[in-house]
Amino acid sequence: MEEQMKELQELSLKVYLPTYPPKPLVLERSRGAVIWDLQGKDYIDFGAGIAVSSLGHQDPELLLAISEQASKLWHTSNLFLTEPPVRLAAELVEASFADRVFFCNS
């Protein structure tokens, strides 16, 4: 495992544009709010995968929903309608103070 970690770290220095220094560990798997590195050490994911994993890792319901949607249509821009986001927007409007929603990423 140490050798694999060192190899990946060295390779990343050759192929990644150095925008910021990487942390000295290689992450391998996750479940819920816990992430494990190649050595099996566990960490709590306080960053929630930079917010994109705020529902946790490997949630069974989320995995099923992602799998079902990916088997039909992976992604389009917001120039086209698809049913799931329209239905979700309606639920959010119904359950909140908002009259409308705007879906976006960072």
N, C-alpha and C positions, 0 to 999 in steps of 0.2 A: 504493500500500500504506500509506504514512504516513497518508493521508487516511482510509482505511478503518479503520485502527487508532484514530485519534483519534475518529472517529465512534462506533465501538463503545464506547470508553472513556467518552465523554460520555453515550451512551445508558445504559450500565450504571449510571452515577451517578444517573440519573433513575428507573430501574425496579428496581434491586436494593435490598433492605434493607441498609443499611451496617453489617454485622456486623464487618468488618475491611477495611482498605484493600487493594484489588487491586494486584497487581504491574503495573508499567508496560509490559506487553507483551500481545499477543494471540496465543495458540497456534492453529495451523491444522491440523497433521497430525503423524503419528507412525509409527514402525516400530521394533520391538524396544524398546530402552531409550532411543531418541532421539526428541525432540520438536522440531518446527520452528515458528517464529513466522511472522507474515505477511510479514516481510522475508526469510525464508529462512534466518535464523540458527538453528543447531542447538544443542540443550541436552541433556544427559544427564538422564533422568528419575529422579533419586535418590529422589524421594518415591514412585515407582511409582504415580502417580495416587492418592495417599493410600492406598496398599496395594491398591486394587482392580485395579490393573494390574500386579501383582507378577510375572505371567508374561510381561510385555512387551506391546507394542502390535502388533496385526495379525499375530499368529502364525497361520500357515495352518491348523494342526490345530485351534487354538482357534476360529478363525473358522468352520471347517466344523462343529464341534460346536455352537457357538452357533446357527448358521444352521439346522442340522437340528432342534435342540430348539425354536427359536422358531417353526419352521413347524408344530410339533405343539401345543405348549402353552407359553405365555410364562412365566407365574408363578402360583403359588398360595401360600397361607400354609402353615405347617408343620402345620396342622390336617388336611391331606389328604396321602395318600401319592402319590408319583410314582416311577416306576422308577429314573431316573438317580441321585437322591440316596441311595436305599436301596442300590443296587449300589455306589456310591462309599463309603458308610459301611462296608459289608462289606469292601471292599478295604482301607480304612484300618485297620479292626480287625485284619484278617489281617496287615497289614504293620507293625503297631506294638505297643506295650505296652498299648494301651487295650482295654478290654472293650466300650466303647460310645463313640459320638461325639455331639457336639451341634453342629449347624450354626447359625450366627447371623451377623448383621452387627454393626457397631459398636453 
